[in-house]
Amino acid sequence: MADIRSDFIGIRSPNPFWLASAPPTDKAYNVERAFRAGWGGVVWKTLGLDPHIVNVNGPRYGVVYGADRRVLGMNNIELITDRPLAVNLAEIKQVKRDWPDRAMVVSLMVPCDEESWRGILAEVEDTGADGVELNFGCPHGMSERGMGSAVGQVPDYIEMVTRWCKANTRMPVIVKLTPNITDIRYPARAAKKGGADAVSLINTVSSITSVDLDSFSPEPSIDGKGSHGGYCGPAVKPIALNMVAEIARDPDCAGLPISGIGGITTWRDAAEFMALGAGNVQVCTAAMTYGFRVVQEMAAGLEAWMAEKGHADLAAITGRAVPNVTDWQHLNLNFVTKARIDQEACIKCGRCFAACEDTSHQAIAIKPGRVFEVIDEECVACNLCVNVCPVENCITMERLAPGATDPRTGRTVPAEHGDWTTHPNNPGRVAAE
C-alpha cells in the first residue's frame, strides 16, 4: 500500500488530514474523539488574550443547500474561543501528552503588539504543542477589533507579526491567510519574508448567505439583525484551489510550504489540493456535516488511489499539477475538440439543446424522434453541453486528429505541440502587430 504518513514542516502525523481551527477543535472532548476516529492532527480553535469574548446565544450558522439538501456552503458568525485561556492551555497539554503521534497546532489571534504575541507564545510552547498558526483570516467580529483579516489584508502587518513570532518561539509558525483580498500572492510573500515556516489557506470568505423575507433580516438572524460571516464548505473549493496554485507557482514564494483548506470533503478533494502544491490539508465543514468518522473514508480513499496509480508516498503527488497551471495566453489555441453525443446513453431530455440553442452557439440539432446531434461547423468546444447533461459520459469532447480540417474554421489542425504563435486569435501575435 501507499504511505500516507505526513511530515509537514517537521510536524509528523499518521496521515495528512488535520481538523482546521474551528468549532470542532474547541475542547479536549472533541479533539480526543477526532483522534480516536483517525484524524492525523488538529489546529486548536483560536486562542486570544481578550477575556471578554462572548459568542451569540442564537443561531451561528447560515447554510446554502443543493437541490437534495446537501450542504454546499456554510456561513459562520462564531468568534474565537470564549473559554478561559488557562483551561484551553491545560487541555492542549493533556491531549498532546496522551496522543504524542498526532499533530497539535494551536491557532492564535492577539492584538498587534509584540508583547502580546511574546506572552501567549511562551504559554503555548509550555504545552508541548507542535506549532502555532497565526489567524490572519477571520473576516467577522474580530476583524472589527483590529485582528483577523484586518491584519491579513495588510502585507506589512503580516510580515511584522510573523517576524515577532519567529523571534519569540522555537515552534514552527504557520500563517493563515484570508481570501478576502485581490491577490493572494502579496500576503503569502509577506509571510515568507517575515520568516514563516508555512502558510495555510484559505480562511473563510466574507459573506451573507441569505435573507429572511418575512423579517428582512440576514441569516443567521439574532433578534431581527444579522451580520456578515465567514463562508466555507464545498462551494469555496474552486477559490481555494486557485489561491493555493497561485502561491505554489509564484517564484517569490518558492519553497514556501502550504497547508490547503477550503471545501475538502473527499479523498479526491485532498489529492487535488496536494497536486496543486499543498503539503497537507485541513478540514472543517465536512466534519461538521458528517461527523469525525468521515476521515476514515478520506484516508482509505487516498491510500487506495495512490497505490493504484503507483504513487509511493505523499511527496510523489505534492505539486505534480503545478507545472500545468499557466496563464491564458500560453494555452494552445491549435488544440481542437468537438462534442460527441452517445445516442445509446442519451435519455432525450433536451437539456444540451436548450443550453446550446439559448445561451451558446446553436451547435446542437434536433432530429426526428428527439435525436440530438452536434453540428461540427458551429461547435466551438465550449463543453457546456457536457456540464448540463444529467447522464455521466453521455456527452464527451473528442479531439480532432492532427491534419484534420476543423469544420468550423476550415483550418487544418496542426500536429500535436505544433506552433500556434501565428494563430489569428493569439493575443501575443496581436500585441506584437
Secondary structure as UniProt FT lines:
FT   STRAND          6..8
FT   TURN            9..10
FT   STRAND          11..13
FT   STRAND          17..19
FT   HELIX           23..25
FT   HELIX           28..37
FT   STRAND          41..47
FT   TURN            51..52
FT   STRAND          61..65
FT   TURN            67..68
FT   STRAND          71..76
FT   HELIX           85..98
FT   TURN            100..101
FT   STRAND          103..108
FT   HELIX           114..125
FT   TURN            126..128
FT   STRAND          131..135
FT   HELIX           143..145
FT   HELIX           149..152
FT   HELIX           155..167
FT   STRAND          173..176
FT   HELIX           185..193
FT   TURN            194..195
FT   STRAND          198..201
FT   STRAND          205..207
FT   STRAND          210..212
FT   TURN            213..216
FT   STRAND          217..219
FT   TURN            223..224
FT   STRAND          229..232
FT   HELIX           234..236
FT   HELIX           237..248
FT   HELIX           251..253
FT   TURN            254..255
FT   STRAND          258..261
FT   HELIX           267..275
FT   TURN            276..277
FT   STRAND          280..283
FT   HELIX           285..290
FT   TURN            292..293
FT   HELIX           294..309
FT   HELIX           314..316
FT   TURN            317..321
FT   HELIX           322..324
FT   HELIX           328..330
FT   TURN            333..334
FT   STRAND          337..341
FT   TURN            343..345
FT   HELIX           351..359
FT   STRAND          364..367
FT   TURN            368..370
FT   STRAND          371..374
FT   TURN            376..378
FT   HELIX           384..388
FT   TURN            392..394
FT   STRAND          395..399
FT   TURN            402..403
FT   TURN            407..409
FT   TURN            416..417
FT   TURN            421..422
FT   TURN            424..425
FT   HELIX           427..432
//
